């Protein structure tokens, strides 16, 4: 393979072509710099534009894309155009490795954009390997041993106080998108806790066992020359670690690769156009200079992200990169192949430009595989059988809450997650359970118990008996023969030995809900449940409770408490996009969703109901969406005491609006009968209420099975029910009303 090295030093650049006989060189004067406004424009295009690309943003983005192409052509003209080097290599790019030897200040030079104007194609997408390099490192890189086995990746996810960056980012998309077969080629471990002290301990342990990690993947924040690990003892939970210190640790522990990325914050609405330039290219300089310094201290390779990228971009790139490494490709070729995959994926933006790859020399970690290892991300994977299914549109976001749960369980083993109705508490708890187990936070099983129906302690503990019945039987213990007291003792013994995560879902009925409502649980039974939790604090079990309130009157200071916040704006956009797909539409079919997204207050159920209603009503223009929201805002005034019911006024107004507009008066009377059902409803049972007999209910008299299913299917669309199949439905929200009139209310 030919080698084309481009060396920039001071005010000169030299191109050197080797590998096919005599060396060919070209040396020129070189001065290049992006203006501050150009840097800000590119940052906006790569980080913000894709969040919500409505007019006039696509026109701005196209102008920036054109400028990026011009920048690439300018770099080519100043380095290679008209040179003997280019004449010798232009027809052999498919067999050429390009190395850009850079100075520390070159972090701001977008070498990856370099574009040959005749073919109008970037060189980084035309060659099998395009990398940056450091030719004079302070420590010589250790040549990694090529060995069979899985790539071992240690993922370090560091989040500072209130930084607003999604927690799981890349790991979440990798783990949720991989089938069991696709997970086989590599081993991914999450560092807990993500402190520098724990990183050093884990890397040294792995080396001592002759199982060193092949890569450390750092997902967090950086500043010129340093990155921040978590440390709760320090201000903002941030411990700065210099590039030299991290580089020496990786060198000591035989870790050849470092991957650096920062994913964008999801906290607020993005700017509609680039801001006036300040020093917005600081992030570019941060990880670029850090990568350069780590290479100086003996790393074999570094992959750094110069911008805060979207998590699906990073996840897809990393999946392709890991698969190519496992197939036996050197780092430069694997990273370039992953870059090409991004560029050919019909993506909205040209984010293939974001990764910067440093490689001291071709780094091959594994022998060439007979067949390429393909790590394919899929839309959804099979869930844990013990957990509720994910929402129909898939689980979206909630990384800030997953982070708090993950970190809180480092110190506490009983946590209460609370929020208003429709906030997604149950789905968040289930998603956390999957994440926690897949990333090594839990080695035992996940248990799930719902308190929507009355359960005393003995019935609750039957979940332990169901999961561990076989293990107990081998020890001569027959669960079904135990009395209540012995079941409690045996359950605690099991939990002292086996780490489990036990979700207690919807516990608010235990103490009576809403406040003042009589509970099915007696005071003694409520205390019995709390006493079991107190006894379980000394076991290996972790308990995650969900409720619409903080349960202080019942549980006092027993659990650590986490309030589920509203969905941030970017996640509302994602959810609306998925809802539109389910209706056979595109999010772009509506000119401006933003007034509606703001009105929802980040409540997933409110968004599901209202976006679905807007799509069914065929709303398209800004004026139509604004008018829809005005009607909803007028409806909010009717709901004065929603907090005591554990829901927001916007949720109540949206549900009420859906019922008033989606159903006729006759249909609303039929739906009012659903208050007679508990938890589930069968269409046949509803139909039988109207069959001729000594008496029947006029509201459903003559209702056919087909008409009943059609009615309940429409109730699914408005957020009342979910489909179980064969004419059975489960309540998401309870509809209460008078069958003799139109009065109604919505409860959870």
BAZA-928566 format. One record per residue (C-alpha): x, y, z; residue in one letter. Coordinates in pm, whole numbers, plus 50000, padded with zeros to 5 digits. Layout:
% residues N
XYZa ...
***
This chain:
% residues 748
500005000050000x 501255034849916x 501825059550198x 501075096550149x 502245116950445x 501245153550474x 503425171350732x 502515206050857x 505135225151050x 505125262551105x 504315280550781x 505105251350549x 503445218850447x 505205189550280x 503615160050099x 505705128150078x 504655097449875x 506395064249951x 505915027649876x 506395023149505x 510005028849420x 511405063749446x 510035088949693x 508055118549555x 507835150749754x 506255185149734x 506855213449981x 504885245949991x 504135275750205x 500955270150400x 498655293550587x 495115283350672x 492545292350935x 488775291950966x 487285324851072x 485485324251409x 482135327851231x 482915298950994x 483795277251293x 480495286551463x 478535279851144x 480005244951113x 479365238251483x 475705248551448x 475305226851138x 476775195751306x 475355200351656x 472075219551636x 470555219351288x 469415183251287x 467365186951606x 464505204551429x 465265213051064x 462385236050967x 462435266350736x 464585286350698x 467135263050857x 467585239550557x 468675269150344x 471205279950606x 472475244250635x 472895240950259x 474935272950250x 477205259250524x 477555225650344x 478705244250033x 481235263750237x 482565231450391x 483125217950039x 484935250349944x 487165247250253x 488065211850147x 488985223649800x 491105252049942x 493065227250156x 493645205149853x 494785234549640x 497295246149902x 498765211549962x 498475189049656x 496985205549348x 499345205249049x 502105186949237x 504125156449125x 502835138749436x 499245142349321x 500115131748966x 501675099949105x 498865090849347x 495625103249190x 494915070549008x 495885048549305x 493875063049590x 492215029349647x 495605015749754x 496895045449955x 497135053350324x 497085090750399x 498775102650718x 498525138950828x 501375147051066x 500045175951268x 501115201051524x 499145207251842x 497515238051691x 496215217751396x 493225206451600x 491345234751431x 492345225551074x 489645203150920x 492005180750725x 489225154950687x 487385179050453x 490225179750197x 488495175249862x 489815169749509x 487775194249295x 487625174148968x 486085142649120x 484475164649388x 485085137949654x 486845141049990x 490155122450011x 489095108250351x 486335089050168x 488515078849872x 491325059850046x 491245028650266x 492935046750556x 492965083850646x 494595092150982x 496495118551170x 499775109151335x 502385120751582x 505885113051457x 507895122651766x 506085108952075x 507685112352418x 506945075352482x 507145050252200x 503835031752155x 503804995352254x 503024972451964x 499774954952065x 499774917252055x 497544903751778x 495444876851944x 492184858751893x 489274868052114x 486794895952165x 487664932852165x 487474943052531x 486174978552569x 485934997452898x 483335024952872x 483835054753103x 480735076953118x 481435108853312x 478775135153371x 479415167253560x 476855184253778x 473975198353571x 475745193953236x 472565182253062x 474325156452843x 472485123252793x 474045097453022x 474125065052828x 474535081052486x 476615057252274x 476315027052504x 472545029052516x 472185028452139x 474715000552105x 473164978452370x 469534984652279x 470184981251907x 472194949151917x 470714914851884x 472184887852109x 474134874651809x 475524909151729x 476774913352087x 478964882552063x 481984898051883x 482944921752166x 482874926752542x 481614960452667x 481994969653035x 480885001953206x 483235015853471x 481475020453809x 482045044453971x 483555065153686x 486435079453887x 490045080853775x 491045060454079x 488625032753978x 489845034253616x 493435028653726x 492385000053955x 490294982853686x 492954985853413x 495684972553641x 493474943553753x 492804934353391x 496484935353299x 497414914153603x 494954887453486x 496464888653135x 493154902253004x 494014938452926x 491404960552768x 491904968552402x 490245002352428x 489065027852681x 486065047152552x 485715080352737x 482315096952701x 482425130352879x 483875165252892x 487295179452817x 489235211652837x 492495218952660x 494915192552780x 492595175153029x 489355155653068x 487025153953367x 486325122353563x 483585121653823x 484475127854186x 481595136754421x 484035151654673x 485045179354432x 483235209754296x 480735201154020x 481595164354068x 484625170253843x 488205157753875x 490505170853598x 492995145653463x 495785157453236x 496325140652901x 499845130553002x 498565113053316x 495915093553129x 498345085652846x 500915071453090x 498245049953258x 497085035352928x 500705028952829x 501435011953162x 498384989353138x 498864979452775x 495724996552643x 496485005952281x 493345026152194x 491525055852342x 488175067752210x 486905102252307x 483475116052243x 481055141452384x 477375138452291x 475225169452268x 473125182952552x 469395176352519x 468305202452769x 466995231052559x 465715241052221x 468585245951974x 469205280151816x 467435283951483x 470605296551318x 474305300251401x 475075324251682x 477375353751649x 480855339251675x 482705338952007x 485055310252081x 482615283051982x 485385261051844x 486715255052196x 485335219152194x 487165212451869x 490405223852029x 489695205252353x 489545169452230x 491845175751935x 494685187952155x 493965161452418x 494205133752158x 497465148052031x 498965148152381x 497785112652461x 499535101152145x 502655118752271x 502605095652574x 502615062952388x 499065054952277x 498885034851957x 495675051351846x 493045076951946x 489635083851795x 488285117951900x 485045136151822x 485575173151755x 481925182151802x 479155172052040x 477525146651815x 474115130251809x 474095097251989x 472815077151692x 475755090251488x 478285080251752x 476615046551813x 476535037151444x 480135048051392x 481345028851698x 479414997551601x 481034997651257x 484445005651408x 484274977351664x 483054952751403x 485894961751166x 488494958751444x 487134924551540x 487434914551172x 491174921151187x 491404955151017x 494004979551152x 492595009751335x 493075034251046x 491275011750798x 488535002851048x 487925039351135x 487915050050769x 485485022450680x 483185033950963x 483475069650832x 482475058050484x 479475039950628x 478295072450786x 478705090950459x 476695065150263x 473825062550508x 471555089350355x 471985110450668x 470565145350703x 473985160750766x 477575153050670x 478625141951018x 481165117450876x 483535147250908x 483405147151289x 485675117951393x 489405125351402x 491605094151397x 495175093451527x 497315062751458x 501045060151522x 501355030651283x 498825005351152x 497394989751471x 495974954851416x 494464940451734x 493074907951593x 493964883751316x 492114886650988x 488744869751017x 487514846350745x 484294866250733x 483824902650821x 482224908151159x 479114929351109x 477654946251415x 474224956851296x 472034980551493x 468334972451478x 465294993051571x 464394971951873x 465474940752055x 463744915152268x 463144927452620x 463444910852959x 460484887353014x 460084899453374x 459604935653270x 456804954853100x 457204960252729x 458664993252610x 456195019352479x 454865013552128x 457105041051987x 460105027052174x 461795040752481x 463165075652417x 465705094652624x 465465097753003x 469235095953030x 469375121853308x 467195099353523x 469055067553429x 472245085453537x 470815095553875x 469495060453937x 472815044753838x 474825067654063x 472355066154354x 472455028254357x 476225030754410x 475425043254763x 471775033854836x 469775002254781x 466225016154805x 465235043654562x 461835059454494x 461185073854146x 458215097554154x 456445120653909x 453035130253774x 450885105853577x 451985099653222x 455615108553291x 456905074053204x 457915061553550x 457245024753478x 458935024453138x 461915043553282x 462265018753568x 462134989553322x 464645006153089x 467005012453381x 466784975853478x 467794964853129x 470634990053116x 471914981353464x 472104944453394x 473534947153041x 476394969553158x 477504949253459x 475704968353734x 473714937353827x 474684900753819x 471384886653946x 467834887053806x 465314915153778x 462044911553970x 458924931853895x 455854936354118x 452944959554046x 450854974154328x 447954984754110x 446084956154275x 445994947554644x 448954926154758x 450034918955114x 453664910155195x 453154872455146x 451794878054792x 454634902354717x 457214876754831x 455754850554600x 457804867654328x 460934855954510x 459484821054530x 458664821154160x 462174831754055x 464154810454300x 461864780454345x 464254756654170x 467294768454368x 465394765754696x 464164730754613x 467774718954569x 468354730454927x 465334711055049x 463074741655080x 459594738854926x 458364774754891x 454664766254866x 454734747355196x 456154776655396x 453974798055619x 454074836155590x 456764841255853x 459104815355706x 458614829455355x 459784863255480x 462864848155646x 463764826955341x 463274856555106x 465674877855311x 468234849455316x 468034847054936x 468444884854897x 471494884655127x 473224860454890x 472014870154542x 472044905954408x 468704913754248x 466984945154128x 463374944954243x 460964970254095x 457894978654304x 455714996954055x 452885021454126x 453035019554506x 450805050354561x 447625029854633x 449295014054939x 448815045155154x 445645055954972x 445565076754657x 444685104754612x 445475116854962x 442525111255191x 441265081354992x 440785049855198x 443465023755127x 442794986655073x 445884980855286x 445334983755659x 447745004655864x 449364972455988x 449774959255632x 451304992155519x 453804990155804x 454514953655720x 455574963555367x 457754992055498x 459294969055760x 460274944055491x 462034971455296x 463894982155610x 464984946255672x 466134942955312x 468474972855341x 471154949655475x 470954925855178x 472474926054829x 469114935354676x 468344969054523x 464744981754526x 463335006754278x 459885019954371x 457685041754149x 454855064554260x 452965096154169x 454105112154497x 457125111154724x 455465087954984x 457015105755283x 453925099755498x 454295062255448x 458035055355397x 459475086055573x 463265087455503x 463645050855404x 464225055455028x 466435079454839x 464125100154620x 464475109654254x 461895130654074x 461445122253706x 461835155653521x 459975166153205x 461295153152875x 463785178152729x 462965194152399x 465125171852179x 463475140552318x 460025155552252x 461075160151888x 462295124051871x 459045111152015x 456925132051778x 458955118651486x 458225082851593x 454535090351647x 454315105451300x 455825073851151x 453165052851323x 450525074051154x 452205070050816x 453405105950821x 456655125450852x 457405151151119x 458095176050838x 454465173050723x 453605198150997x 455285231950953x 455995239251318x 455365215451609x 457085237351867x 454005254052028x 452545219452086x 455815205252217x 456095233652466x 452495229352580x 453055192552669x 455455202552950x 457575172752850x 454925147252958x 455155116652728x 451475107552760x 450365143152688x 452605143352382x 451315109552266x 447705120752291x 448125155252139x 450505146351857x 448245117351765x 445205140151768x 446945166351553x 447985139851301x 444505124451290x 442985159151242x 445355165450951x 446865197051100x 449745210250889x 450265247850915x 451725268651196x 448355285951233x 446495253051272x 448915240851542x 448705274351722x 444895273151713x 444925237551845x 447125247952137x 444875277852213x 441895254352248x 443915232352481x 445035261852691x 441425272752727x 440575237552842x 443275238153112x 441255262853319x 438635236053389x 441155214553575x 442025232453898x 443065204154129x 445165181353911x 448205180854143x 446275162054409x 445395136154144x 449075132854050x 448885147753703x 449525180453525x 446725202853400x 448085200053045x 447705162153065x 444135164553192x 443235190252926x 444795169752648x 443025137852748x 439705155852787x 440155172752449x 440885139152291x 437705124052427x 435525153552337x 436805154451979x 437525118151903x 434165103552013x 430505111451963x 428225116752260x 426905081052221x 430435067052216x 431395086652525x 428445071252707x 429655036652604x 433195044252721x 431865056853054x 431015020353132x 434735012253144x 434825025053501x 433164991753594x 436294972753486x 439474968253691x 442844968353515x 441644950753201x 438614952152972x 437264925152739x 435194936252444x 432914906152486x 432144915652845x 431234950752729x 429044936052455x 427264912152691x 426124941652901x 423884951552610x 422484917652514x 418684913452544x 417784897652876x 415694906853177x 417704938853177x 420534953952975x 422394986852948x 420945008852679x 424335024752604x 425714992052460x 422474975552346x 423074958952012x 426844965852019x 428584940651796x 432014926351864x 433434943551557x 432004977451656x 433254972752013x 436784965151895x 436734995251662x 435655017451953x 438295004252192x 440995006151922x 440215043351892x 440505046052270x 443995031452232x 444895060151999x 443805085852258x 445965070852534x 443295052852737x 444145016452664x 446814993852522x 445994963652304x 446624929052446x 445034910952151x 441954889552083x 439584916452210x 441424922952538x 442794956852646x 444694970352944x 444075004153103x 446745030853080x 444335056653218x 440905051753378x 437845068653225x 435155078453471x 431865092553361x 428105092053391x 426485068153146x 423405089753154x 425215121153043x 428375135552902x 430235144153220x 433545126253244x 437025127553388x 440285110053322x 442335093053592x 445325070753588x 
***
